[in-house]
Amino acid sequence: TVTLGGGVKLQVVFGDITNETTDAVVNTTDFINFQTGDSNSRRDVLKTQPGSFPCKAILHVGGEKNAAIVEQLVCSIIQRCESSGYKSVAIPAICAGTTVNPPAVLIDGHQKNCIDRLQNVHLRRTYEAQKKHISDKNRQRGGEREMLLYHGTTKDKCDSIMKNGFNRSFAGQNAAAYGHGTYFAVNASYSAHPTYSKPADDGSQLMFVARVLTGLYTRGQSGMVVPPLVEGSLEDHDRYDSVVDRIDNPSMYVVFHDNQAYPDYLITFH
């Protein structure tokens, strides 16, 4: 936290902006009227009602890569907050994490056509609740251990995952060697295999980059429907949070709770 002139405090926070409790929250967007307008409209700040968000208003600005325009946008945001009587505002790193600056993904032998950032407020909130639960449970054992992992999929399942999240009920359609859960790979090239990312008629394939709460893990076994009990634990019903293909340097993680994974990006490739 840094105190600026006029009593303004600047705080840099790593987290989920949908959970912020500031008076206003800024949303960066690629709405066509922002991106194709003249230099003035690209600096506009539009306000809407917050809906189910825990704030008083949502301020919408165009996603920008131009540093000079970003600086002007921040000034416009602060001025809009002052004129509206808002005392606090959460501003994301503009354009960070959007399709303009996607995560680095290497898929050997494939051409990446598109990387889309996904946003599902309901899924993210249930994921964050599960994250807090695992973090509290494992406070003395390493916390929630959040990882970015890969999950190959098909078009017919893609829309369902984006809307409703990952579903362990589909376990076994491709593999269930380590249990009947949802499988995530450490290496993108594994999930890109046609077995897991079945090509569409046009040859395109789909793969999710997911946030996964691996927590405490042990080696999985075929037939598992829940993780095994933690060995030596003094608490009843204390189970591992996930299972893996091997304890040393795992290449595969399996979770049995649907809220333990959040689809963050969707990659379309050939």
Rosetta blueprint (number, residue, H / E / L):
1 T L
2 V E
3 T E
4 L L
5 G H
6 G H
7 G H
8 V L
9 K E
10 L E
11 Q L
12 V L
13 V L
14 F L
15 G L
16 D L
17 I H
18 T H
19 N H
20 E L
21 T L
22 T L
23 D L
24 A E
25 V E
26 V E
27 N E
28 T E
29 T E
30 D L
31 F L
32 I H
33 N H
34 F H
35 Q H
36 T L
37 G L
38 D L
39 S L
40 N L
41 S H
42 R H
43 R H
44 D L
45 V L
46 L E
47 K E
48 T E
49 Q L
50 P L
51 G L
52 S L
53 F L
54 P L
55 C L
56 K L
57 A E
58 I E
59 L E
60 H E
61 V E
62 G E
63 G L
64 E L
65 K L
66 N L
67 A H
68 A H
69 I H
70 V H
71 E H
72 Q H
73 L H
74 V H
75 C H
76 S H
77 I H
78 I H
79 Q H
80 R H
81 C H
82 E H
83 S H
84 S H
85 G L
86 Y L
87 K L
88 S L
89 V E
90 A E
91 I L
92 P L
93 A L
94 I L
95 C L
96 A L
97 G L
98 T L
99 T L
100 V L
101 N L
102 P L
103 P L
104 A L
105 V L
106 L L
107 I L
108 D L
109 G L
110 H L
111 Q L
112 K E
113 N E
114 C E
115 I E
116 D E
117 R E
118 L L
119 Q L
120 N L
121 V H
122 H H
123 L H
124 R H
125 R H
126 T H
127 Y H
128 E H
129 A H
130 Q H
131 K H
132 K H
133 H H
134 I H
135 S H
136 D H
137 K H
138 N L
139 R L
140 Q L
141 R L
142 G L
143 G L
144 E L
145 R L
146 E E
147 M E
148 L E
149 L E
150 Y E
151 H E
152 G E
153 T E
154 T L
155 K H
156 D H
157 K H
158 C H
159 D H
160 S H
161 I H
162 M H
163 K H
164 N H
165 G L
166 F L
167 N L
168 R H
169 S H
170 F H
171 A L
172 G L
173 Q L
174 N L
175 A L
176 A L
177 A L
178 Y L
179 G L
180 H L
181 G L
182 T E
183 Y E
184 F E
185 A E
186 V L
187 N L
188 A H
189 S H
190 Y H
191 S H
192 A L
193 H L
194 P L
195 T L
196 Y L
197 S L
198 K L
199 P L
200 A L
201 D L
202 D L
203 G L
204 S L
205 Q E
206 L E
207 M E
208 F E
209 V E
210 A E
211 R E
212 V E
213 L E
214 T L
215 G L
216 L L
217 Y E
218 T E
219 R E
220 G L
221 Q L
222 S L
223 G L
224 M L
225 V L
226 V L
227 P L
228 P L
229 L E
230 V L
231 E L
232 G L
233 S L
234 L L
235 E L
236 D L
237 H L
238 D L
239 R E
240 Y L
241 D L
242 S E
243 V E
244 V E
245 D L
246 R L
247 I L
248 D L
249 N L
250 P L
251 S L
252 M E
253 Y E
254 V E
255 V E
256 F L
257 H L
258 D H
259 N H
260 Q H
261 A E
262 Y E
263 P E
264 D E
265 Y E
266 L E
267 I E
268 T E
269 F E
270 H L
